[in-house]
Amino acid sequence: MANLRRGFKTWCENAAASYRRDLGLARGAPLDPLLLARHLGIHVWSPADIPGLKQDIVSHLTMDDPESWDAVTIAAEGMVLIILNSTPDLGRRNNSLAHELAHIILEHEPAHVFHTPDGHMMMNEYNEVHEEEANCLASTLLLPRDALLEAIRRGMSDNAMTKYFGVSAALLRMRRNLTGVDKQLANSRT
Ligand SMILES: [Zn+2]
């Protein structure tokens, strides 16, 4: 988190609260990144949805080598499209999608742009600072500090929280550490 500018984490918490408001969700509610994508006018496809993608490529991406990629954002003819790995691991899927949405929300200019051979599509790759910012915003969108605090106060176990918020155990652990909620709760008990 060395590269994050001052106030960025707070900005992320505010963004998480304001998107929940836009979507009619309570502050402590889980946020389905698919709903957020729809709200932002961004299309989300699985490899099987790509027209003209050969069946052997689809099988490669979804069955033979599903670990090798998470999501790609493509800007094509004025529309933004995210192709999301359709892995059954919900925590990973939500994190990948939230990460791509974070780059878009933060208006990150790609460090490298790849054009497809037909010149119709570009794929984005970002610099290190932008990666950290996207990770911070994505994890905050999925699990804001308020929501985490509320869930812990309600006595939810880590396992219950990962299911409820649709996040991985690693993301939950990271948020518990970074937000300082455990410290806050320990102090309020003494
Ligand atoms: Zn990224």
Residues whose N, C-alpha, C, O or C-beta is under 5 A from the ligand:
A	BS01	ZN	Y126 E131 A134
